[in-house]
Amino acid sequence: MKKLLSLGLLALLCPLSVLAQSAFDGTWKIDTSQVQMPKKPDVIVLQNGRYECRTCAPAIDIKADGQDQKVTGHPYFDMMAIQVVDEHTVKETQKKNGKVVGTSTTTIAPDGMTGHFEFTDSSNSNAEPVTGKGDLKQVAKGPAGSHAISGSWLTSDISGFSDNGLLFTYREAGGQLSMTTPTGQSYQAKIDGSEAPYKGDPGITSVTVKRMGKDTLVETDKRDGKVIAVIKSTVAADGKTMNVTFDDRLRGQTMSYAAVKQ
């Protein structure tokens, strides 16, 4: 979820005559009230001193003793610590190369059916961390005797995200699209589907962009040659709203949202 909203700003000079031809040019901000979260739940089990994230890609299975545990296959972090605060609350800390890059605290309601989380994330930020919070809804219980966080969960609401995780800017000129973010991500790619480097994100190494008509772009993100996400963006007729579908190929999840031109 936190990585799907970390988009940003671009400052690239283009001739005014070119800017007027593209519906995508400008700074956009994701409207969190119009986000449709994935319908596939996240599955967590915390029991017998171990924490499992069964739907993480790759899956995680570590001790839940509050100490740093090594994890592999995740480009954004290489260590994780799970601290059981009490029977309803869990704190997670992620590190990379010894540096804290993410924290989150999740608290499950007394009835066990809903939860609330708050996080900070600097795992792909070269500036200030992205911060935010949200709510969870349980769709299946965890094993008998497990911690309250165990079960299958859907994110039912997100709010309070810092602007650096919501803003992005496009500039199109000479058959090329440029993008950057406040957190340091950027690319310059031809819109004919040619592969180009994706900079500033340890989880994405290259990108292709293809224009589908005057108002739709399809972006394909890759990691070491493997497709990890496909993003389809369509600008509305009034030019003020961009509707985006994000297909997460790693976890088999899809989400959608609207971004508003600033």
KESEPA-446517 format. One record per residue (C-alpha): x, y, z. Coordinates in nm, 4 decimals, decimal comma. Each point is the difference from the previous one (the first is absolute). Layout:
+----------+----------+----------+
:       px :       py :       pz :
+----------+----------+----------+
:        X :        Y :        Z :
...
+----------+----------+----------+
***
This chain:
+----------+----------+----------+
:       px :       py :       pz :
+----------+----------+----------+
:   0,0000 :   0,0000 :   0,0000 :
:   0,2677 :   0,2616 :   0,1088 :
:   0,2046 :  -0,0662 :  -0,3051 :
:  -0,3020 :   0,0212 :  -0,2416 :
:  -0,0509 :   0,4005 :   0,1119 :
:   0,3631 :   0,1139 :   0,0030 :
:  -0,0194 :   0,2196 :  -0,3257 :
:   0,1290 :   0,3620 :  -0,0401 :
:   0,1176 :   0,3211 :  -0,1637 :
:   0,1967 :   0,0863 :  -0,3175 :
:   0,1647 :   0,3228 :  -0,1132 :
:   0,0780 :  -0,0291 :  -0,3691 :
:  -0,0096 :   0,2972 :  -0,2393 :
:  -0,1931 :  -0,0561 :  -0,3244 :
:  -0,1182 :   0,2431 :  -0,2680 :
:  -0,3498 :   0,1310 :   0,0660 :
:  -0,1141 :  -0,1129 :  -0,3428 :
:   0,0927 :  -0,3589 :   0,0911 :
:  -0,1521 :   0,0132 :   0,3491 :
:  -0,3352 :   0,1025 :  -0,1422 :
:  -0,0142 :  -0,3165 :  -0,2096 :
:   0,0165 :  -0,2468 :   0,2896 :
:  -0,2866 :  -0,0744 :   0,2375 :
:   0,2484 :  -0,1405 :   0,2520 :
:   0,2240 :   0,3004 :   0,0565 :
:  -0,0146 :   0,1460 :   0,3476 :
:   0,0092 :  -0,0882 :   0,3663 :
:  -0,2560 :  -0,2507 :   0,1270 :
:  -0,1076 :  -0,1008 :   0,3497 :
:  -0,1609 :  -0,3310 :   0,0935 :
:  -0,3408 :   0,0456 :   0,1626 :
:   0,0034 :  -0,2507 :   0,2869 :
:  -0,3795 :   0,0173 :   0,0262 :
:  -0,0217 :  -0,1558 :  -0,3478 :
:   0,2379 :  -0,2920 :   0,0509 :
:  -0,1425 :  -0,3465 :  -0,0598 :
:   0,2211 :  -0,2373 :   0,1960 :
:   0,0802 :  -0,3573 :  -0,1116 :
:  -0,2718 :  -0,2597 :   0,0579 :
:   0,2564 :  -0,2714 :   0,0702 :
:   0,0727 :  -0,0059 :   0,3747 :
:   0,3357 :   0,0050 :   0,1755 :
:   0,0527 :  -0,3102 :   0,2137 :
:   0,1887 :   0,0320 :   0,3306 :
:   0,0647 :  -0,2624 :   0,2697 :
:   0,1655 :   0,0882 :   0,3327 :
:   0,0191 :  -0,3050 :   0,2240 :
:   0,2444 :  -0,1946 :   0,2152 :
:   0,2586 :   0,2739 :  -0,0175 :
:   0,0083 :   0,0222 :  -0,3801 :
:  -0,1347 :   0,2513 :  -0,2480 :
:  -0,1080 :  -0,1020 :  -0,3504 :
:  -0,1055 :   0,2235 :  -0,2876 :
:  -0,1278 :  -0,2661 :  -0,2349 :
:  -0,0997 :   0,2382 :  -0,2808 :
:   0,3210 :   0,2040 :  -0,0007 :
:   0,2108 :  -0,0475 :  -0,3140 :
:   0,2019 :  -0,1933 :   0,0949 :
:  -0,1709 :  -0,1322 :   0,3147 :
:   0,1491 :   0,0903 :   0,3399 :
:   0,0393 :  -0,2368 :   0,2966 :
:   0,2095 :   0,1338 :   0,2910 :
:   0,0231 :   0,0008 :   0,3789 :
:  -0,2263 :   0,2538 :   0,1676 :
:   0,2330 :   0,0877 :   0,2861 :
:   0,0515 :   0,3709 :  -0,0681 :
:   0,3517 :  -0,0631 :  -0,1334 :
:   0,1273 :   0,0572 :  -0,3525 :
:  -0,0516 :  -0,3045 :  -0,2200 :
:   0,1557 :  -0,0469 :  -0,3420 :
:  -0,2343 :  -0,0123 :  -0,2996 :
:   0,0912 :  -0,0639 :  -0,3610 :
:  -0,1511 :   0,0803 :  -0,3382 :
:  -0,1365 :   0,3415 :   0,0995 :
:   0,1741 :   0,2933 :  -0,1737 :
:  -0,1242 :   0,2608 :   0,2478 :
:   0,1220 :  -0,1617 :   0,3247 :
:   0,2261 :  -0,2824 :   0,1167 :
:  -0,0876 :  -0,0157 :   0,3712 :
:  -0,3311 :  -0,0011 :   0,1838 :
:  -0,0928 :   0,0096 :   0,3683 :
:  -0,3468 :  -0,0923 :   0,1302 :
:  -0,0813 :   0,1254 :   0,3499 :
:  -0,3154 :  -0,1272 :   0,1683 :
:  -0,1058 :   0,3029 :   0,2040 :
:  -0,3072 :  -0,1680 :   0,1487 :
:  -0,2722 :  -0,2456 :  -0,0997 :
:  -0,1437 :   0,2470 :  -0,2524 :
:   0,2998 :   0,2063 :  -0,1150 :
:   0,3077 :  -0,0817 :  -0,2091 :
:   0,2858 :   0,2272 :  -0,1038 :
:   0,2090 :  -0,0760 :  -0,3090 :
:   0,3394 :   0,1522 :  -0,0804 :
:   0,1774 :  -0,0453 :  -0,3331 :
:   0,3677 :   0,0704 :  -0,0644 :
:   0,2351 :   0,0001 :  -0,2969 :
:   0,3763 :   0,0002 :   0,0413 :
:  -0,0519 :   0,0676 :   0,3715 :
:  -0,2196 :   0,3076 :  -0,0534 :
:  -0,3682 :   0,0194 :   0,0972 :
:  -0,2013 :   0,0436 :  -0,3203 :
:  -0,3514 :  -0,0753 :   0,1227 :
:  -0,2121 :  -0,0296 :   0,3128 :
:  -0,3624 :  -0,0922 :   0,0510 :
:  -0,2271 :  -0,0546 :   0,2983 :
:  -0,3183 :  -0,2037 :  -0,0401 :
:  -0,2695 :  -0,0155 :   0,2654 :
:  -0,2921 :  -0,2426 :  -0,0237 :
:  -0,3362 :   0,0948 :   0,1513 :
:  -0,1289 :  -0,1985 :   0,3027 :
:  -0,2510 :  -0,1856 :  -0,2192 :
:   0,2833 :  -0,1126 :  -0,2299 :
:  -0,1873 :   0,1012 :  -0,3139 :
:   0,1683 :   0,3328 :  -0,0814 :
:   0,3396 :   0,1562 :   0,0416 :
:   0,1905 :   0,3255 :  -0,0388 :
:   0,3578 :   0,0565 :  -0,1187 :
:   0,2404 :   0,2934 :  -0,0161 :
:   0,3310 :  -0,0040 :  -0,1866 :
:   0,3099 :   0,1857 :  -0,1114 :
:   0,1852 :  -0,1120 :  -0,3133 :
:   0,3331 :   0,1215 :  -0,1353 :
:   0,0941 :  -0,3237 :  -0,1785 :
:  -0,0124 :   0,1675 :  -0,3412 :
:   0,0303 :   0,3634 :   0,1047 :
:   0,3005 :   0,2234 :  -0,0444 :
:  -0,1709 :   0,2737 :   0,2008 :
:  -0,2556 :   0,0056 :   0,2821 :
:  -0,1769 :  -0,3298 :   0,0796 :
:  -0,3525 :  -0,0648 :  -0,1183 :
:  -0,2441 :  -0,0215 :   0,2904 :
:  -0,3604 :  -0,1171 :   0,0179 :
:  -0,2672 :  -0,2026 :   0,1733 :
:  -0,2925 :  -0,2215 :  -0,0855 :
:  -0,2582 :  -0,2506 :   0,1150 :
:  -0,0322 :  -0,3750 :  -0,0433 :
:  -0,2934 :  -0,2390 :  -0,0245 :
:   0,0298 :  -0,3702 :   0,0813 :
:  -0,1468 :  -0,2406 :  -0,2550 :
:   0,1269 :  -0,3233 :   0,1590 :
:   0,1221 :  -0,0848 :   0,3494 :
:   0,3469 :  -0,1252 :   0,0806 :
:   0,0801 :  -0,3326 :   0,1659 :
:  -0,1414 :  -0,0726 :   0,3443 :
:   0,2172 :   0,1441 :   0,2740 :
:   0,1908 :   0,2351 :  -0,2312 :
:   0,0532 :   0,3734 :   0,0512 :
:  -0,2880 :   0,2335 :  -0,0915 :
:   0,1933 :   0,1244 :  -0,3042 :
:  -0,0224 :  -0,3478 :  -0,1532 :
:  -0,2473 :  -0,0525 :  -0,2823 :
:  -0,0860 :   0,1245 :  -0,3465 :
:  -0,0299 :   0,3778 :  -0,0243 :
:  -0,1180 :   0,2551 :  -0,2538 :
:   0,1026 :   0,3652 :   0,0189 :
:  -0,3340 :   0,1790 :   0,0300 :
:   0,1189 :   0,3595 :   0,0203 :
:   0,3162 :   0,2074 :  -0,0381 :
:   0,0465 :   0,3562 :   0,1187 :
:   0,2512 :   0,2483 :   0,1278 :
:   0,2623 :  -0,0747 :  -0,2640 :
:   0,2728 :   0,2594 :  -0,0311 :
:   0,0014 :   0,1881 :  -0,3308 :
:   0,3380 :  -0,1408 :  -0,1032 :
:  -0,1685 :  -0,3385 :  -0,0349 :
:  -0,2892 :   0,1344 :  -0,2073 :
:   0,1466 :   0,2465 :  -0,2506 :
:   0,1457 :  -0,0655 :  -0,3438 :
:   0,0701 :   0,2053 :  -0,3118 :
:   0,0159 :  -0,0963 :  -0,3659 :
:   0,1590 :   0,1874 :  -0,2897 :
:  -0,0268 :  -0,1236 :  -0,3572 :
:   0,2163 :   0,1307 :  -0,2844 :
:   0,1427 :  -0,1395 :  -0,3213 :
:  -0,1618 :  -0,3400 :   0,0441 :
:   0,1438 :  -0,0388 :   0,3497 :
:  -0,1667 :   0,0004 :   0,3427 :
:   0,1873 :   0,1190 :   0,3085 :
:  -0,1066 :  -0,0611 :   0,3600 :
:   0,1471 :   0,0786 :   0,3419 :
:  -0,1196 :  -0,0056 :   0,3613 :
:   0,0816 :   0,1941 :   0,3184 :
:   0,1427 :  -0,3229 :   0,1416 :
:   0,2542 :  -0,0272 :  -0,2820 :
:  -0,1452 :  -0,2334 :  -0,2636 :
:   0,0321 :   0,0944 :  -0,3666 :
:   0,0114 :  -0,1270 :  -0,3553 :
:   0,0163 :   0,1292 :  -0,3557 :
:  -0,1526 :  -0,2478 :  -0,2411 :
:  -0,1091 :   0,0064 :  -0,3610 :
:  -0,3739 :  -0,0599 :  -0,0318 :
:   0,0467 :  -0,2679 :  -0,2646 :
:   0,0570 :  -0,2782 :   0,2534 :
:   0,3804 :   0,0193 :  -0,0003 :
:   0,1624 :  -0,1030 :   0,3275 :
:   0,1641 :   0,2718 :   0,2109 :
:   0,1718 :   0,0152 :   0,3423 :
:  -0,2168 :   0,0665 :   0,3070 :
:   0,2014 :   0,2011 :   0,2508 :
:  -0,0283 :   0,0491 :   0,3759 :
:  -0,2002 :  -0,3124 :   0,0887 :
:   0,1842 :  -0,3150 :   0,1156 :
:  -0,2963 :  -0,2156 :  -0,1022 :
:  -0,0303 :   0,1172 :  -0,3625 :
:   0,2871 :  -0,0167 :  -0,2473 :
:  -0,1651 :   0,0859 :  -0,3343 :
:  -0,3222 :   0,1289 :  -0,1507 :
:  -0,1850 :   0,0119 :  -0,3297 :
:  -0,2727 :   0,2502 :  -0,0909 :
:  -0,2458 :  -0,0303 :  -0,2842 :
:  -0,2618 :   0,2536 :  -0,1077 :
:  -0,3444 :  -0,1399 :  -0,0775 :
:  -0,1799 :   0,2842 :  -0,1736 :
:   0,0278 :   0,3610 :   0,1105 :
:  -0,1146 :  -0,0505 :   0,3598 :
:   0,1357 :  -0,3390 :   0,1179 :
:   0,3464 :  -0,1210 :   0,0976 :
:   0,1053 :  -0,3525 :   0,0990 :
:   0,3110 :  -0,0209 :   0,2184 :
:   0,1701 :  -0,3339 :   0,0636 :
:   0,2450 :  -0,0204 :   0,2896 :
:   0,2675 :  -0,2700 :   0,0073 :
:   0,2483 :  -0,1339 :   0,2517 :
:   0,3006 :  -0,1675 :  -0,1550 :
:  -0,1976 :  -0,0696 :  -0,3180 :
:  -0,3109 :  -0,1354 :   0,1762 :
:  -0,3307 :   0,1890 :  -0,0250 :
:  -0,1103 :   0,0949 :   0,3508 :
:  -0,2748 :   0,2554 :  -0,0698 :
:  -0,2121 :   0,1410 :  -0,2822 :
:  -0,1541 :   0,3460 :   0,0469 :
:  -0,2682 :   0,1294 :  -0,2336 :
:  -0,0740 :   0,3744 :   0,0245 :
:  -0,2847 :   0,1765 :  -0,1819 :
:  -0,0645 :   0,3742 :   0,0133 :
:  -0,3677 :   0,0977 :   0,0163 :
:  -0,1568 :   0,2174 :  -0,2708 :
:   0,0165 :   0,3126 :   0,2195 :
:   0,3766 :  -0,0473 :   0,0439 :
:  -0,0251 :   0,0385 :   0,3775 :
:  -0,0112 :  -0,3623 :   0,1150 :
:   0,2158 :  -0,3003 :  -0,0792 :
:  -0,1417 :  -0,3481 :   0,0644 :
:   0,2666 :  -0,2590 :   0,0757 :
:  -0,0069 :  -0,3799 :   0,0264 :
:   0,2992 :  -0,1633 :   0,1704 :
:   0,0501 :  -0,3703 :  -0,0705 :
:   0,2471 :  -0,1464 :   0,2513 :
:   0,1404 :  -0,3051 :  -0,1799 :
:   0,2122 :  -0,1103 :   0,2972 :
:  -0,2875 :  -0,0467 :   0,2420 :
:  -0,2817 :  -0,0493 :  -0,2484 :
:  -0,1902 :   0,3062 :   0,1213 :
:  -0,1669 :   0,2900 :  -0,1792 :
:  -0,0883 :   0,3434 :   0,1331 :
:  -0,1329 :   0,3179 :  -0,1589 :
:  -0,0010 :   0,3672 :   0,0885 :
:  -0,0599 :   0,3468 :  -0,1353 :
:   0,2561 :   0,2794 :  -0,0142 :
:  -0,0944 :   0,3668 :  -0,0246 :
:   0,2011 :   0,2572 :  -0,1953 :
:   0,1434 :   0,2667 :   0,2300 :
+----------+----------+----------+
***
